[in-house]
Amino acid sequence: MGLFSFIKSAGEKIFGGSESPEEKAKKVHDHVSKFGFDLSDVTFSVEGEKVTVSGQAKNFDEKQKILATAGNVEGIEGVEDALTLKEPLKIEIPDLTKTFYTVQSGDTLSKIARETLGDANKYPAIFEANKPMLTDPNKIYPGQVLFIPQG
């Protein structure tokens, strides 16, 4: 939720100049609908040079695109976001217990990669993630704490 600013003189020209706020809202709706977004639960209202977009967008990605498309119209300098999401926003929180690894005696980066990432051949990812602390993949020591990149 919030107000996003746009450049009033930029964007697609869809207004003729003498439309009522309702007519402008319909033109913005028609303009946004050309891009194939699900607008079944989305409404537009125009007051002056501001468009308010209300209702429910399919997902976060589509919400952002609807807002940007509504704002990229000549004569609009602000878009008020009053959209909620039909699909809940998915935020995956990484398992922070797998973020760091303390080197044990006899460990190699390949062994650590096999244990933490499931593939010994992913040791370069651990090496790269720990530069400049590591200068050589063969030079690690017991007690050293390494960052383990996910994925």
KACORUR-V137416 format. One record per residue. N is the residue number from 0. RES is the residue in one small letter. SS is DSSP state (h for helix, s for strand, l for the rest). Layout:
n:N res:RES ss:SS
n:N res:RES ss:SS
//
This chain:
n:0 res:m ss:l
n:1 res:g ss:s
n:2 res:l ss:s
n:3 res:f ss:s
n:4 res:s ss:s
n:5 res:f ss:l
n:6 res:i ss:l
n:7 res:k ss:l
n:8 res:s ss:l
n:9 res:a ss:l
n:10 res:g ss:l
n:11 res:e ss:s
n:12 res:k ss:l
n:13 res:i ss:l
n:14 res:f ss:l
n:15 res:g ss:l
n:16 res:g ss:l
n:17 res:s ss:l
n:18 res:e ss:l
n:19 res:s ss:l
n:20 res:p ss:h
n:21 res:e ss:h
n:22 res:e ss:h
n:23 res:k ss:h
n:24 res:a ss:h
n:25 res:k ss:h
n:26 res:k ss:h
n:27 res:v ss:h
n:28 res:h ss:h
n:29 res:d ss:h
n:30 res:h ss:h
n:31 res:v ss:h
n:32 res:s ss:h
n:33 res:k ss:l
n:34 res:f ss:l
n:35 res:g ss:l
n:36 res:f ss:l
n:37 res:d ss:l
n:38 res:l ss:l
n:39 res:s ss:l
n:40 res:d ss:l
n:41 res:v ss:s
n:42 res:t ss:s
n:43 res:f ss:s
n:44 res:s ss:s
n:45 res:v ss:s
n:46 res:e ss:s
n:47 res:g ss:l
n:48 res:e ss:l
n:49 res:k ss:s
n:50 res:v ss:s
n:51 res:t ss:s
n:52 res:v ss:s
n:53 res:s ss:s
n:54 res:g ss:s
n:55 res:q ss:s
n:56 res:a ss:s
n:57 res:k ss:l
n:58 res:n ss:l
n:59 res:f ss:h
n:60 res:d ss:h
n:61 res:e ss:h
n:62 res:k ss:h
n:63 res:q ss:h
n:64 res:k ss:h
n:65 res:i ss:h
n:66 res:l ss:h
n:67 res:a ss:h
n:68 res:t ss:h
n:69 res:a ss:h
n:70 res:g ss:h
n:71 res:n ss:l
n:72 res:v ss:s
n:73 res:e ss:l
n:74 res:g ss:l
n:75 res:i ss:l
n:76 res:e ss:l
n:77 res:g ss:s
n:78 res:v ss:s
n:79 res:e ss:s
n:80 res:d ss:s
n:81 res:a ss:s
n:82 res:l ss:s
n:83 res:t ss:s
n:84 res:l ss:s
n:85 res:k ss:l
n:86 res:e ss:l
n:87 res:p ss:l
n:88 res:l ss:l
n:89 res:k ss:l
n:90 res:i ss:l
n:91 res:e ss:l
n:92 res:i ss:l
n:93 res:p ss:l
n:94 res:d ss:l
n:95 res:l ss:h
n:96 res:t ss:h
n:97 res:k ss:h
n:98 res:t ss:l
n:99 res:f ss:s
n:100 res:y ss:s
n:101 res:t ss:s
n:102 res:v ss:l
n:103 res:q ss:l
n:104 res:s ss:l
n:105 res:g ss:l
n:106 res:d ss:l
n:107 res:t ss:l
n:108 res:l ss:h
n:109 res:s ss:h
n:110 res:k ss:h
n:111 res:i ss:h
n:112 res:a ss:h
n:113 res:r ss:h
n:114 res:e ss:h
n:115 res:t ss:h
n:116 res:l ss:h
n:117 res:g ss:l
n:118 res:d ss:l
n:119 res:a ss:h
n:120 res:n ss:h
n:121 res:k ss:h
n:122 res:y ss:h
n:123 res:p ss:h
n:124 res:a ss:h
n:125 res:i ss:h
n:126 res:f ss:h
n:127 res:e ss:h
n:128 res:a ss:h
n:129 res:n ss:l
n:130 res:k ss:l
n:131 res:p ss:l
n:132 res:m ss:l
n:133 res:l ss:l
n:134 res:t ss:l
n:135 res:d ss:l
n:136 res:p ss:l
n:137 res:n ss:l
n:138 res:k ss:l
n:139 res:i ss:l
n:140 res:y ss:l
n:141 res:p ss:l
n:142 res:g ss:l
n:143 res:q ss:l
n:144 res:v ss:s
n:145 res:l ss:s
n:146 res:f ss:s
n:147 res:i ss:l
n:148 res:p ss:l
n:149 res:q ss:l
n:150 res:g ss:l
//
